[in-house]
């Protein structure tokens, strides 16, 4: 009976981090077994609950301490700069689209864009300039008001354009991620040092290609016909997609040049933004142009998806690097023998 109880207690203790079990497992097991009733075969419900809660707290503590590591700070430095560049390119879209439309028109050129693009562009231009100059504190100070502006615009649009606001959620998440990443302390020019000149050039080129997508799509998709211009939707979408893919590939190449530990963490930090948009495109596509607010289940998906994606990413990185560490230790032991 005691062997069965001990095995079940050990399964519960296995939820603790290895570092904690290595030091305290036998002592904790001894205390639990000493407090067991004669003939007891299963852990008490209160003991099991206490062990699981305590193990969860220990693992959370380990994860939080891990997030304070130098690799995560380096990843945040890179994400802050790349996020600012991406948002600057995104906020240039309305001006590029207006320029392309007026290129085809007979009217005198006059770039007028209604709505809130101008303050957005100004905010993210300042954030990007500060980040490129290594002024991370200044970039963070400007980035949070930019996030507040994005939030205000979304709130104002939501009552009449709920579906469209949710459908274009990824820029808002990227803005929050960028502001948070810039808030993480780092040395001046750390992001530029990690990316290198070539990596920074690749990222900048990727952003420029993506920012030019509306212009390219209108130029390629338009043709003169009978004294006016006709736009072909198929060509426009193909050109738009090609520009976005090319821009994304260039930014991905810049990230790939990073050291593996930093590269993994950059991917984990960007993953919630990407996954949320994929979820919206796949599961919310029919509702996207609705004016009704999301139901509670939809809100739950939208709120929980980024957090779960990040948590899973952190766990995968930790598991992989722990596995690589154990393999390296095994190889070192083999060489020593």
BARO-843967 format. One record per residue (C-alpha): residue in three letters; z, x, y. Coordinates in Angstrom, 3 decimals, m for minus. Layout:
# residues N
+---------+----------+----------+----------+
| residuo |        z |        x |        y |
+---------+----------+----------+----------+
|     ALA |        Z |        X |        Y |
...
+---------+----------+----------+----------+
***
This chain:
# residues 337
+---------+----------+----------+----------+
| residuo |        z |        x |        y |
+---------+----------+----------+----------+
|     UNK |    0.000 |    0.000 |    0.000 |
|     UNK |    0.979 |    2.780 |    2.419 |
|     UNK |   m2.330 |    4.546 |    1.773 |
|     UNK |   m4.262 |    1.420 |    2.732 |
|     UNK |   m2.174 |    0.952 |    5.885 |
|     UNK |   m2.593 |    4.611 |    6.836 |
|     UNK |   m6.378 |    4.390 |    6.397 |
|     UNK |   m6.512 |    1.320 |    8.625 |
|     UNK |   m4.387 |    2.980 |   11.278 |
|     UNK |   m6.669 |    6.025 |   11.170 |
|     UNK |   m9.685 |    3.763 |   11.751 |
|     UNK |   m7.966 |    2.414 |   14.853 |
|     UNK |   m7.000 |    5.908 |   16.024 |
|     UNK |  m10.643 |    6.960 |   15.641 |
|     UNK |  m11.367 |    5.019 |   18.843 |
|     UNK |   m9.486 |    7.680 |   20.821 |
|     UNK |  m11.456 |   10.653 |   22.190 |
|     UNK |  m11.567 |   13.620 |   19.844 |
|     UNK |   m9.641 |   15.828 |   22.280 |
|     UNK |   m6.732 |   13.363 |   22.222 |
|     UNK |   m6.826 |   12.867 |   18.439 |
|     UNK |   m6.803 |   16.599 |   17.787 |
|     UNK |   m3.449 |   16.933 |   19.525 |
|     UNK |   m1.699 |   13.594 |   18.983 |
|     UNK |   m3.251 |   11.793 |   15.996 |
|     UNK |   m0.779 |   12.928 |   13.332 |
|     UNK |    2.206 |   12.317 |   15.608 |
|     UNK |    0.983 |    8.807 |   16.519 |
|     UNK |    0.243 |    8.029 |   12.885 |
|     UNK |    3.743 |    9.152 |   11.872 |
|     UNK |    5.345 |    6.860 |   14.452 |
|     UNK |    3.186 |    3.905 |   13.373 |
|     UNK |    3.913 |    4.420 |    9.689 |
|     UNK |    7.656 |    4.855 |   10.323 |
|     UNK |    7.720 |    1.482 |   12.089 |
|     UNK |    5.849 |   m0.335 |    9.301 |
|     UNK |    7.590 |   m2.937 |    7.161 |
|     UNK |    7.936 |   m2.366 |    3.413 |
|     UNK |    4.797 |   m3.513 |    1.647 |
|     UNK |    2.820 |   m3.862 |    4.913 |
|     UNK |   m0.941 |   m3.557 |    4.288 |
|     UNK |   m2.468 |   m4.305 |    7.701 |
|     UNK |   m1.569 |   m3.092 |   11.212 |
|     UNK |    0.370 |   m5.558 |   13.320 |
|     UNK |   m1.824 |   m7.425 |   15.779 |
|     UNK |    0.189 |   m6.084 |   18.733 |
|     UNK |   m0.097 |   m2.504 |   17.443 |
|     UNK |   m3.845 |   m2.842 |   16.944 |
|     UNK |   m4.312 |   m4.346 |   20.408 |
|     UNK |   m2.188 |   m1.631 |   22.038 |
|     UNK |   m4.108 |    1.121 |   20.253 |
|     UNK |   m7.514 |   m0.294 |   21.208 |
|     UNK |   m6.548 |   m0.830 |   24.853 |
|     UNK |   m5.032 |    2.634 |   25.074 |
|     UNK |   m8.076 |    4.200 |   23.403 |
|     UNK |  m10.381 |    2.399 |   25.799 |
|     UNK |   m8.376 |    3.685 |   28.754 |
|     UNK |   m8.497 |    7.246 |   27.397 |
|     UNK |  m12.246 |    7.072 |   26.872 |
|     UNK |  m12.738 |    5.640 |   30.359 |
|     UNK |  m10.673 |    8.478 |   31.767 |
|     UNK |  m12.804 |   11.023 |   29.917 |
|     UNK |  m15.980 |    9.360 |   31.197 |
|     UNK |  m14.719 |    9.325 |   34.803 |
|     UNK |  m13.723 |   12.991 |   34.604 |
|     UNK |  m17.146 |   13.748 |   33.175 |
|     UNK |  m18.844 |   11.991 |   36.101 |
|     UNK |  m17.099 |   14.409 |   38.442 |
|     UNK |  m18.777 |   17.374 |   36.728 |
|     UNK |  m21.189 |   19.669 |   38.504 |
|     UNK |  m24.199 |   18.316 |   36.590 |
|     UNK |  m23.561 |   14.769 |   37.848 |
|     UNK |  m23.109 |   16.048 |   41.416 |
|     UNK |  m26.396 |   17.928 |   41.149 |
|     UNK |  m28.108 |   14.827 |   39.775 |
|     UNK |  m26.713 |   12.755 |   42.651 |
|     UNK |  m28.072 |   15.292 |   45.152 |
|     UNK |  m31.550 |   15.005 |   43.637 |
|     UNK |  m31.409 |   11.200 |   43.392 |
|     UNK |  m30.307 |   10.927 |   47.016 |
|     UNK |  m33.337 |   12.881 |   48.229 |
|     UNK |  m35.869 |   11.277 |   45.861 |
|     UNK |  m34.497 |    7.800 |   46.547 |
|     UNK |  m34.826 |    8.302 |   50.305 |
|     UNK |  m38.419 |    9.504 |   49.873 |
|     UNK |  m39.287 |    6.527 |   47.671 |
|     UNK |  m37.776 |    4.024 |   50.090 |
|     UNK |  m39.563 |    5.625 |   53.035 |
|     UNK |  m42.859 |    5.306 |   51.171 |
|     UNK |  m42.085 |    1.704 |   50.283 |
|     UNK |  m41.300 |    0.789 |   53.895 |
|     UNK |  m44.639 |    2.286 |   54.982 |
|     UNK |  m46.484 |   m0.284 |   52.826 |
|     UNK |  m46.716 |   m3.079 |   55.433 |
|     UNK |  m48.193 |   m0.693 |   57.994 |
|     UNK |  m50.691 |    0.692 |   55.527 |
|     UNK |  m51.729 |   m2.814 |   54.529 |
|     UNK |  m52.113 |   m3.883 |   58.168 |
|     UNK |  m54.136 |   m0.745 |   58.936 |
|     UNK |  m56.478 |   m1.389 |   56.007 |
|     UNK |  m57.009 |   m5.043 |   56.990 |
|     UNK |  m57.828 |   m4.104 |   60.568 |
|     UNK |  m60.161 |   m1.387 |   59.293 |
|     UNK |  m62.323 |   m4.160 |   57.831 |
|     UNK |  m62.008 |   m6.505 |   60.811 |
|     UNK |  m64.088 |   m6.541 |   63.995 |
|     UNK |  m61.028 |   m6.783 |   66.217 |
|     UNK |  m59.609 |   m3.933 |   68.248 |
|     UNK |  m57.079 |   m2.038 |   66.091 |
|     UNK |  m53.509 |   m3.127 |   66.734 |
|     UNK |  m50.890 |   m2.588 |   64.053 |
|     UNK |  m48.524 |   m5.544 |   64.271 |
|     UNK |  m46.187 |   m6.228 |   61.367 |
|     UNK |  m43.875 |   m9.223 |   61.548 |
|     UNK |  m40.472 |   m9.521 |   59.954 |
|     UNK |  m38.040 |   m6.668 |   59.347 |
|     UNK |  m40.202 |   m3.655 |   58.363 |
|     UNK |  m39.724 |   m1.724 |   61.621 |
|     UNK |  m35.900 |   m1.291 |   61.403 |
|     UNK |  m36.202 |   m0.581 |   57.679 |
|     UNK |  m38.789 |    2.114 |   58.330 |
|     UNK |  m36.671 |    3.635 |   61.101 |
|     UNK |  m33.553 |    3.675 |   58.920 |
|     UNK |  m35.201 |    5.321 |   55.927 |
|     UNK |  m37.162 |    7.762 |   58.052 |
|     UNK |  m33.868 |    9.004 |   59.507 |
|     UNK |  m32.217 |    9.107 |   56.073 |
|     UNK |  m35.130 |   11.054 |   54.580 |
|     UNK |  m35.292 |   13.502 |   57.486 |
|     UNK |  m31.549 |   14.160 |   57.265 |
|     UNK |  m31.693 |   14.596 |   53.484 |
|     UNK |  m34.611 |   17.043 |   53.726 |
|     UNK |  m32.729 |   19.037 |   56.368 |
|     UNK |  m29.682 |   19.197 |   54.106 |
|     UNK |  m27.578 |   16.978 |   56.391 |
|     UNK |  m26.156 |   14.903 |   53.545 |
|     UNK |  m23.247 |   13.482 |   55.522 |
|     UNK |  m25.586 |   12.319 |   58.268 |
|     UNK |  m27.967 |   10.885 |   55.673 |
|     UNK |  m25.119 |    8.932 |   54.047 |
|     UNK |  m23.849 |    7.666 |   57.413 |
|     UNK |  m27.316 |    6.257 |   58.173 |
|     UNK |  m28.008 |    5.073 |   54.621 |
|     UNK |  m25.106 |    2.601 |   54.434 |
|     UNK |  m26.163 |    0.683 |   57.580 |
|     UNK |  m29.660 |    0.650 |   56.070 |
|     UNK |  m28.200 |   m0.985 |   52.960 |
|     UNK |  m26.363 |   m3.476 |   55.181 |
|     UNK |  m29.651 |   m4.310 |   56.918 |
|     UNK |  m31.390 |   m4.804 |   53.561 |
|     UNK |  m28.527 |   m7.071 |   52.495 |
|     UNK |  m28.730 |   m9.145 |   55.680 |
|     UNK |  m32.482 |   m9.644 |   55.280 |
|     UNK |  m32.040 |  m10.706 |   51.650 |
|     UNK |  m29.269 |  m13.173 |   52.567 |
|     UNK |  m31.379 |  m14.716 |   55.332 |
|     UNK |  m34.397 |  m15.114 |   53.047 |
|     UNK |  m32.486 |  m16.298 |   50.002 |
|     UNK |  m32.096 |  m20.036 |   50.788 |
|     UNK |  m35.863 |  m20.573 |   51.083 |
|     UNK |  m37.198 |  m17.676 |   48.955 |
|     UNK |  m34.603 |  m17.174 |   46.223 |
|     UNK |  m37.120 |  m16.346 |   43.522 |
|     UNK |  m39.014 |  m13.855 |   45.645 |
|     UNK |  m35.800 |  m12.114 |   46.760 |
|     UNK |  m34.605 |  m11.712 |   43.174 |
|     UNK |  m38.102 |  m10.722 |   42.042 |
|     UNK |  m38.143 |   m7.804 |   44.457 |
|     UNK |  m34.593 |   m6.731 |   43.679 |
|     UNK |  m35.356 |   m3.134 |   42.724 |
|     UNK |  m35.758 |   m1.766 |   46.296 |
|     UNK |  m32.327 |   m3.125 |   47.173 |
|     UNK |  m30.763 |   m1.523 |   44.086 |
|     UNK |  m32.572 |    1.721 |   44.903 |
|     UNK |  m31.161 |    1.588 |   48.452 |
|     UNK |  m27.600 |    1.157 |   47.136 |
|     UNK |  m28.132 |    3.951 |   44.596 |
|     UNK |  m29.537 |    6.279 |   47.262 |
|     UNK |  m26.677 |    5.648 |   49.695 |
|     UNK |  m24.102 |    6.167 |   46.919 |
|     UNK |  m25.814 |    9.367 |   45.732 |
|     UNK |  m25.913 |   10.781 |   49.265 |
|     UNK |  m22.198 |   10.042 |   49.610 |
|     UNK |  m21.370 |   12.365 |   46.680 |
|     UNK |  m20.329 |   15.772 |   48.083 |
|     UNK |  m22.828 |   18.587 |   47.566 |
|     UNK |  m23.750 |   21.859 |   49.207 |
|     UNK |  m26.418 |   21.878 |   51.882 |
|     UNK |  m30.002 |   21.950 |   50.579 |
|     UNK |  m28.713 |   21.523 |   47.006 |
|     UNK |  m31.429 |   18.986 |   46.143 |
|     UNK |  m34.190 |   21.204 |   47.542 |
|     UNK |  m32.806 |   24.178 |   45.624 |
|     UNK |  m32.722 |   22.244 |   42.351 |
|     UNK |  m36.213 |   20.777 |   42.767 |
|     UNK |  m37.736 |   23.975 |   44.074 |
|     UNK |  m40.720 |   24.133 |   46.362 |
|     UNK |  m43.148 |   22.935 |   43.716 |
|     UNK |  m40.935 |   20.092 |   42.574 |
|     UNK |  m40.404 |   18.921 |   46.138 |
|     UNK |  m44.150 |   19.077 |   46.764 |
|     UNK |  m44.831 |   17.025 |   43.626 |
|     UNK |  m42.263 |   14.406 |   44.635 |
|     UNK |  m43.627 |   14.219 |   48.171 |
|     UNK |  m47.191 |   13.894 |   46.919 |
|     UNK |  m46.155 |   11.160 |   44.504 |
|     UNK |  m44.489 |    9.184 |   47.266 |
|     UNK |  m47.526 |    9.569 |   49.537 |
|     UNK |  m49.876 |    8.388 |   46.777 |
|     UNK |  m47.690 |    5.347 |   46.084 |
|     UNK |  m47.321 |    4.623 |   49.803 |
|     UNK |  m51.103 |    4.703 |   50.208 |
|     UNK |  m51.593 |    2.191 |   47.376 |
|     UNK |  m52.129 |   m0.883 |   49.638 |
|     UNK |  m54.660 |    0.979 |   51.771 |
|     UNK |  m56.553 |    2.329 |   48.758 |
|     UNK |  m56.573 |   m1.074 |   47.032 |
|     UNK |  m58.011 |   m2.815 |   50.094 |
|     UNK |  m60.596 |   m0.103 |   50.706 |
|     UNK |  m61.743 |   m0.048 |   47.083 |
|     UNK |  m61.550 |   m3.810 |   46.597 |
|     UNK |  m63.447 |   m4.720 |   49.772 |
|     UNK |  m67.213 |   m4.678 |   50.269 |
|     UNK |  m69.536 |   m5.870 |   53.049 |
|     UNK |  m71.349 |   m9.113 |   52.298 |
|     UNK |  m73.256 |  m11.323 |   54.768 |
|     UNK |  m71.754 |   m9.772 |   57.871 |
|     UNK |  m68.180 |   m9.982 |   56.556 |
|     UNK |  m66.069 |   m8.400 |   53.850 |
|     UNK |  m65.241 |   m9.839 |   50.448 |
|     UNK |  m62.240 |   m8.616 |   48.511 |
|     UNK |  m62.270 |   m8.453 |   44.701 |
|     UNK |  m58.799 |   m9.142 |   43.336 |
|     UNK |  m59.446 |   m7.321 |   40.048 |
|     UNK |  m60.518 |   m4.096 |   41.747 |
|     UNK |  m57.634 |   m4.313 |   44.185 |
|     UNK |  m55.045 |   m4.700 |   41.412 |
|     UNK |  m56.608 |   m1.877 |   39.386 |
|     UNK |  m56.537 |    0.472 |   42.377 |
|     UNK |  m52.985 |   m0.586 |   43.228 |
|     UNK |  m51.775 |    0.025 |   39.678 |
|     UNK |  m53.588 |    3.374 |   39.479 |
|     UNK |  m51.942 |    4.579 |   42.693 |
|     UNK |  m48.486 |    3.503 |   41.532 |
|     UNK |  m48.958 |    5.164 |   38.139 |
|     UNK |  m50.252 |    8.379 |   39.705 |
|     UNK |  m47.391 |    8.438 |   42.204 |
|     UNK |  m44.827 |    7.744 |   39.502 |
|     UNK |  m46.305 |   10.474 |   37.300 |
|     UNK |  m46.033 |   13.030 |   40.114 |
|     UNK |  m42.395 |   12.116 |   40.789 |
|     UNK |  m41.689 |   12.258 |   37.030 |
|     UNK |  m43.218 |   15.740 |   36.897 |
|     UNK |  m40.882 |   16.830 |   39.682 |
|     UNK |  m37.888 |   15.483 |   37.743 |
|     UNK |  m39.104 |   17.109 |   34.517 |
|     UNK |  m38.940 |   20.539 |   36.172 |
|     UNK |  m35.156 |   20.200 |   36.568 |
|     UNK |  m32.747 |   21.811 |   34.129 |
|     UNK |  m32.192 |   19.564 |   31.107 |
|     UNK |  m28.547 |   18.544 |   31.890 |
|     UNK |  m29.456 |   17.553 |   35.454 |
|     UNK |  m32.722 |   15.900 |   34.368 |
|     UNK |  m30.923 |   13.669 |   31.884 |
|     UNK |  m28.457 |   12.533 |   34.505 |
|     UNK |  m31.180 |   11.843 |   37.062 |
|     UNK |  m32.859 |    9.576 |   34.497 |
|     UNK |  m29.544 |    7.812 |   33.808 |
|     UNK |  m28.981 |    7.214 |   37.534 |
|     UNK |  m32.470 |    5.790 |   38.063 |
|     UNK |  m32.435 |    3.796 |   34.795 |
|     UNK |  m30.532 |    0.709 |   36.126 |
|     UNK |  m33.143 |    0.193 |   38.862 |
|     UNK |  m36.018 |    0.447 |   36.378 |
|     UNK |  m34.400 |   m1.687 |   33.668 |
|     UNK |  m33.430 |   m4.469 |   36.084 |
|     UNK |  m36.999 |   m4.731 |   37.342 |
|     UNK |  m38.346 |   m4.769 |   33.776 |
|     UNK |  m35.902 |   m7.560 |   32.902 |
|     UNK |  m37.020 |   m9.553 |   35.952 |
|     UNK |  m40.707 |   m9.039 |   35.160 |
|     UNK |  m40.318 |   m9.993 |   31.494 |
|     UNK |  m37.696 |  m12.768 |   31.535 |
|     UNK |  m37.815 |  m14.123 |   35.081 |
|     UNK |  m41.582 |  m14.119 |   35.625 |
|     UNK |  m41.946 |  m17.905 |   35.455 |
|     UNK |  m39.024 |  m18.452 |   37.812 |
|     UNK |  m39.853 |  m15.632 |   40.221 |
|     UNK |  m41.662 |  m17.806 |   42.798 |
|     UNK |  m39.117 |  m20.608 |   42.653 |
|     UNK |  m37.034 |  m21.574 |   45.683 |
|     UNK |  m34.009 |  m22.581 |   43.588 |
|     UNK |  m31.025 |  m20.256 |   43.169 |
|     UNK |  m30.383 |  m18.593 |   39.790 |
|     UNK |  m28.149 |  m20.370 |   37.306 |
|     UNK |  m24.889 |  m18.644 |   36.226 |
|     UNK |  m26.505 |  m17.162 |   33.104 |
|     UNK |  m29.245 |  m15.586 |   35.215 |
|     UNK |  m26.704 |  m14.177 |   37.656 |
|     UNK |  m24.765 |  m12.713 |   34.735 |
|     UNK |  m27.890 |  m10.944 |   33.451 |
|     UNK |  m28.749 |   m9.585 |   36.896 |
|     UNK |  m25.216 |   m8.345 |   37.567 |
|     UNK |  m24.380 |   m6.949 |   34.130 |
|     UNK |  m27.718 |   m5.271 |   33.352 |
|     UNK |  m27.339 |   m2.358 |   35.834 |
|     UNK |  m23.730 |   m1.670 |   34.800 |
|     UNK |  m24.494 |   m1.816 |   31.080 |
|     UNK |  m27.608 |    0.326 |   31.479 |
|     UNK |  m25.638 |    3.000 |   33.317 |
|     UNK |  m22.761 |    2.880 |   30.793 |
|     UNK |  m25.146 |    3.232 |   27.858 |
|     UNK |  m26.948 |    6.093 |   29.602 |
|     UNK |  m23.696 |    7.957 |   30.228 |
|     UNK |  m22.655 |    7.455 |   26.595 |
|     UNK |  m26.015 |    8.700 |   25.289 |
|     UNK |  m25.904 |   11.810 |   27.477 |
|     UNK |  m22.349 |   12.556 |   26.386 |
|     UNK |  m23.206 |   12.033 |   22.697 |
|     UNK |  m26.300 |   14.217 |   22.881 |
|     UNK |  m24.608 |   17.063 |   24.685 |
|     UNK |  m21.601 |   16.949 |   22.367 |
|     UNK |  m23.997 |   17.075 |   19.419 |
|     UNK |  m25.811 |   20.048 |   20.933 |
|     UNK |  m22.459 |   21.772 |   21.513 |
|     UNK |  m21.394 |   21.285 |   17.894 |
|     UNK |  m24.758 |   22.544 |   16.635 |
|     UNK |  m24.423 |   25.635 |   18.845 |
|     UNK |  m20.902 |   26.231 |   17.498 |
|     UNK |  m22.173 |   25.891 |   13.934 |
|     UNK |  m24.948 |   28.400 |   14.556 |
|     UNK |  m22.491 |   30.815 |   16.170 |
|     UNK |  m20.196 |   30.499 |   13.145 |
|     UNK |  m23.119 |   31.161 |   10.794 |
|     UNK |  m24.085 |   34.286 |   12.728 |
|     UNK |  m20.469 |   35.478 |   12.682 |
|     UNK |  m20.352 |   35.220 |    8.888 |
+---------+----------+----------+----------+
***
